Amino acid sequence: MVKNKEMLQEDRFLKIVEYLKQTTVASFAELAELTGASVGTIRRDLARLEQNGMLTVVRGGAASRSDDLSKQSFDMRGIENRSEKQELVKLLSRVVVDGQAIALNSGTTNIETARFLVSNYQRLTVITNNLRILDILKTGRNFTLIVPGGMLNPEEYALYGKKCEEEILSYNFDLLLLAVNAISDQKGITDFRTKEIGIIKAFMKSSRKIAVVADHSKFDRVAYRNVCGLDELDYIFSDSGLSEEQVCRYKNQGVEIFTPENNG
């Protein structure tokens, strides 16, 4: 019963965040009508969302907040742009086949990647350093799962550290599905998660092909830590929110880019 209640709350969170993206500001009463919840429930929801960096509570309601991902929790980032993430991961059938060895780094887009893999594949070997992703992958039939040892970052549910990186480097993978925070045609892949940088680079060194999975909101932005240039990537997968101009600009950097409207 508690689990069902949490799912309903998560649905409200998603509706509120997406609505504020469109309207910028909304009243308590407006959000109560939108979600079918009481004003008291909405007040509690907004307090939780503000605490997790998703919005700002103002007099009489709430206002959208610029999407500084470094101030948002892992779970809350997972709510944002979920439908776009679900749209883009469906395209992974173009590069993922049964029998492959796949690497998934920590990231909310790879939560949806994991769900797609367990629903559509029967025989994969998968390594991940994220415990939430592992929980999803363990439901896959005939999946072989690898979890590198390391220290736990409880805020990201992710394992990290030198020993973790060394263990990753002892394997060889067909494909890395790389969830990122920011991608730019000038700076390439950048990230605010300092503990994840070494892990990403180890995954990249161990993988024959590298595919970025990123919804359109991650494009044309720069985080404060450099990860790699676009020339080190093989594919980029994104959703239909990516403009044709953006697709052409990133293709001109020599990367195959897949969206529902473009086939690489």
C-alpha positions in Angstrom: 0.0 0.0 0.0 2.8 2.4 0.8 4.5 1.6 -2.6 1.3 2.6 -4.5 1.1 5.9 -2.5 4.7 6.6 -3.5 4.0 6.0 -7.1 1.0 8.4 -7.0 3.2 11.0 -5.4 5.9 10.5 -8.1 3.2 11.0 -10.7 2.2 14.3 -9.1 5.8 15.4 -8.9 6.2 14.8 -12.6 3.0 16.7 -13.5 3.9 19.6 -11.3 7.5 20.0 -12.7 6.3 19.6 -16.3 3.5 22.1 -15.8 5.8 24.7 -14.3 8.1 24.4 -17.3 5.2 25.6 -19.4 3.7 28.2 -17.1 6.7 29.4 -15.0 4.4 30.1 -12.1 1.3 28.3 -10.7 -0.9 28.7 -7.6 -1.6 26.1 -5.0 -5.2 25.8 -6.2 -4.1 25.5 -9.8 -1.7 22.6 -9.0 -4.4 21.0 -6.8 -6.8 21.0 -9.7 -4.1 19.7 -12.1 -3.2 16.7 -9.9 -6.5 16.0 -8.2 -4.9 16.4 -4.8 -5.8 18.6 -1.9 -4.1 22.0 -1.4 -2.5 20.6 1.8 -1.0 17.7 -0.2 0.3 20.1 -2.9 2.0 22.3 -0.2 3.8 19.2 1.1 4.7 18.1 -2.5 6.1 21.6 -3.3 8.2 21.6 -0.1 9.7 18.3 -1.1 10.4 19.4 -4.6 11.9 22.7 -3.4 14.2 20.8 -1.0 15.4 18.7 -4.0 16.1 21.7 -6.2 13.2 21.2 -8.6 11.3 24.5 -8.1 10.9 27.5 -5.8 8.0 27.9 -3.4 6.6 31.5 -3.7 3.7 33.3 -2.0 0.5 31.4 -3.0 2.2 28.8 -5.1 5.4 27.8 -6.9 7.8 29.0 -9.6 10.0 27.0 -12.0 13.7 27.0 -11.3 16.5 27.1 -13.8 17.6 23.5 -14.2 20.9 23.4 -12.3 21.3 19.6 -12.2 24.0 19.8 -9.5 21.4 21.0 -7.0 18.9 18.2 -7.8 18.8 14.8 -6.2 19.2 11.6 -8.3 15.6 10.6 -7.7 14.3 14.0 -8.7 16.4 14.1 -11.8 14.9 10.8 -12.7 11.4 12.3 -12.7 12.4 15.2 -15.0 12.0 14.6 -18.8 11.0 11.0 -18.2 8.9 10.7 -21.3 11.7 12.0 -23.4 14.1 9.5 -21.9 11.7 6.7 -22.5 11.3 7.9 -26.1 15.1 7.9 -26.8 15.9 4.6 -25.3 13.6 2.8 -27.7 16.1 3.7 -30.4 18.8 1.6 -28.8 17.6 -1.5 -30.7 19.6 -0.1 -33.6 22.9 -0.9 -31.7 22.1 -3.4 -29.0 21.7 -7.0 -29.8 21.3 -10.1 -27.6 24.6 -11.7 -26.5 26.5 -8.4 -26.2 28.5 -7.2 -23.2 27.1 -3.7 -22.2 28.3 -1.1 -19.8 25.9 1.4 -18.1 27.4 4.2 -16.0 25.4 5.9 -13.3 22.7 8.3 -14.5 19.0 8.8 -14.5 18.7 8.2 -18.3 20.3 4.8 -17.8 17.4 4.0 -15.4 15.2 4.1 -18.4 17.9 2.3 -20.5 17.9 -0.6 -18.0 14.1 -0.8 -18.1 14.3 -1.0 -21.9 16.9 -3.7 -21.9 15.1 -6.0 -19.5 11.9 -5.6 -21.5 13.4 -6.3 -24.9 16.4 -8.6 -24.5 16.9 -12.1 -23.1 20.7 -12.5 -23.0 23.1 -9.7 -22.1 26.1 -9.3 -19.9 25.8 -5.9 -18.2 28.1 -4.0 -15.8 27.0 -0.9 -13.9 28.2 1.1 -10.9 24.7 2.3 -10.0 22.7 0.3 -7.5 19.3 1.6 -8.7 20.1 0.5 -12.2 21.2 -2.9 -10.8 17.9 -3.3 -9.1 16.2 -3.1 -12.5 18.6 -5.2 -14.4 18.4 -8.1 -11.9 14.8 -8.7 -13.2 16.2 -9.5 -16.7 16.0 -13.1 -17.8 19.4 -14.7 -18.4 21.3 -11.5 -17.8 24.8 -11.8 -16.4 25.4 -8.8 -14.1 28.7 -7.4 -13.0 29.1 -4.9 -10.1 32.5 -3.4 -9.6 33.6 -2.9 -6.0 34.2 0.5 -4.6 33.0 3.2 -2.2 29.4 4.2 -2.2 28.1 7.7 -3.0 24.7 7.5 -1.3 23.4 10.6 -3.0 23.8 9.1 -6.4 23.5 5.4 -5.4 26.8 4.9 -7.3 30.1 3.1 -6.6 33.3 5.0 -7.3 37.0 5.1 -6.5 40.3 3.8 -7.8 39.6 0.1 -7.1 36.3 0.5 -8.9 38.0 2.0 -11.9 40.7 -0.7 -11.9 38.1 -3.5 -11.9 36.2 -1.9 -14.8 39.4 -1.7 -16.8 39.9 -5.5 -16.4 36.9 -6.1 -18.7 36.1 -5.6 -22.4 32.7 -4.5 -23.5 31.0 -4.2 -26.8 29.1 -1.0 -26.0 29.0 1.7 -23.4 25.7 3.4 -22.9 26.8 6.7 -21.4 24.4 8.9 -19.5 25.7 12.5 -19.3 24.8 15.8 -17.7 25.8 18.1 -20.5 26.9 18.0 -24.1 28.2 20.8 -26.2 29.6 21.0 -29.8 32.4 23.3 -28.3 33.3 21.5 -25.1 32.0 17.9 -25.8 30.8 15.9 -22.8 31.0 17.6 -19.4 29.7 16.6 -15.9 29.2 18.0 -12.4 29.6 14.6 -10.7 33.3 14.7 -9.9 33.3 11.2 -8.4 31.9 9.8 -11.6 34.5 11.2 -14.0 37.1 8.5 -13.4 34.4 5.8 -13.7 33.2 7.2 -17.0 36.8 7.3 -18.4 37.4 3.7 -17.3 34.2 2.5 -19.0 35.2 4.4 -22.1 38.6 2.7 -22.2 37.1 -0.7 -21.8 34.4 -0.3 -24.5 34.6 -0.9 -28.2 31.8 1.5 -29.0 30.5 4.5 -27.0 26.9 5.7 -27.3 25.7 8.8 -25.4 22.1 8.7 -24.2 20.8 12.2 -23.5 17.4 13.9 -23.8 17.3 17.3 -25.6 17.6 19.3 -22.4 21.3 18.2 -22.0 22.4 19.7 -25.3 24.2 23.0 -25.7 25.1 23.3 -22.1 28.4 22.9 -20.2 29.1 21.5 -16.7 32.3 22.4 -14.8 34.3 19.1 -15.3 35.5 18.0 -18.8 35.0 14.4 -19.6 35.8 13.9 -23.3 35.5 15.4 -26.8 32.8 14.5 -29.3 35.5 12.8 -31.4 35.7 10.0 -28.8 32.0 9.1 -29.3 30.5 6.8 -31.9 26.7 7.5 -31.4 24.4 10.0 -29.7 20.8 9.0 -29.0 18.2 11.7 -28.1 14.5 12.4 -28.3 12.3 14.3 -30.7 12.8 17.5 -28.8 16.2 18.0 -30.4 15.9 20.4 -33.3 17.0 19.7 -36.8 19.6 22.5 -36.5 21.1 20.8 -33.5 21.1 17.4 -35.2 22.9 18.8 -38.2 25.4 20.7 -36.0 26.4 17.6 -34.0 26.5 15.4 -37.1 29.0 17.9 -38.5 31.2 17.0 -35.6 31.5 13.5 -37.0 29.1 11.7 -34.6 26.2 9.5 -35.7 23.1 10.9 -34.0 19.8 9.1 -33.7 16.4 10.7 -32.9 12.9 9.4 -33.8 13.2 11.6 -36.9 16.8 10.8 -37.8 18.5 7.5 -38.5 22.1 8.4 -37.9 
